[in-house]
Every structure is written in structure tokens, then in C-alpha cells.
Amino acid sequence: MSKPADNADDSAELRRRAQAELGGRPESLGSKPEDQKSEPDTRRLLHELEVHQIELEMQNEALSEARNKLEVLLEKYTDLYDFAPVGYLTLDVAGNVCEANLAAANLLQVARSALVKRDFGNFISAGDRAAFGIFLREIFAAKTRHTSEVMLNVAGQPPIAVELEGIVFASGGGPAG
């Protein structure tokens, strides 16, 4: 987030560019012969409106460019998350799955869509659930990276030993594990 001084500098630069572009237009509203006969206040207001219109067009163009860049980055992130070779889960404070990648769904033998809103603790072996609860509380309390080794129960398979690693996202989301 930029500081107020930066915003003032950006606004001044945007205004300078808009006025330069307006000056380059051959048929600017303020330069028509019939406008020259108008009162000075009217001409000044017309000029201000033209400048503001150009500023808005420039801001809209900048926002469109930023949005396009953001969409490209989101697509890259989604591909990296979804196709990572290790299981990633995003959990809330209660341990419910908010998001899961393909490797996590494959490991747990559950469709990814069926994992969402499901209590991840149900996959933890009964003997390790207390350790998992402590793991979650530590992550959300300290907001630092923590690890824990637990056994996962996957339907139709013997228990699987896994190492969980989690951290709270800076954006305030749940831990990734």
C-alpha cells in the first residue's frame, strides 16, 4: 500500500499526463471558436472536466493492465498449488478443510470437492488426534511454522505416517499443511 505522499505524487503525475494529452487533441472542447466566447469560468470548468475524463481513462487502462497481470499470476499460482507433488491443505481454526490440492485428495483417497468443509481430524488416527489439536492451536496462536508427525487413516489402507507442516497465511487465512 502506498503512502499518502506517493498518492499525491501519482495524482500530480496523472494530472500532468492528462493535461498533456488534452493539449495534444486538435478538437478539445475548450478550443472551439464558440467556446472562446463563453465566460472564463465555463471554459475553466470544461477544461477541468476534460482533464478528469482523461485521468479516468488513464486509471482505467492502468487497472485493466493490473487485472490482466493478476489473472496471469493467479493462474500460475493455481497450477503450482493444484499440481504440486506433495499434498497441500488449507484448514480453518477448527481443522476443517477449506482447500485441497490434487495430491492431498489422492493421498486421502477422497475427491477434492468432497474434502472441502470436512474435518481433517477425522483422517488422523485416534492416537494422534490430541497431537493434531495441539498442532493447530500452536499454529494459530503463534502464527509461526510448526510441524507434527501423525498417522493418517485412509479407507481400505493401512495407516500412513506423514509429517504435517503448517503456517498461518499473512492474509489471515488458515494454515497450509
PyMOL commands that set and color helices and strands:
alter all, ss='L'
color gray80, all
select helices_A, chain A and resi 4-24+29-31+33-36+40-82+102-108+112-115+120-123+126-142
alter helices_A, ss='H'
color red, helices_A
select strands_A, chain A and resi 89-91+97-100+146-152+160-168+175-176
alter strands_A, ss='S'
color yellow, strands_A
deselect
rebuild
show_as cartoon
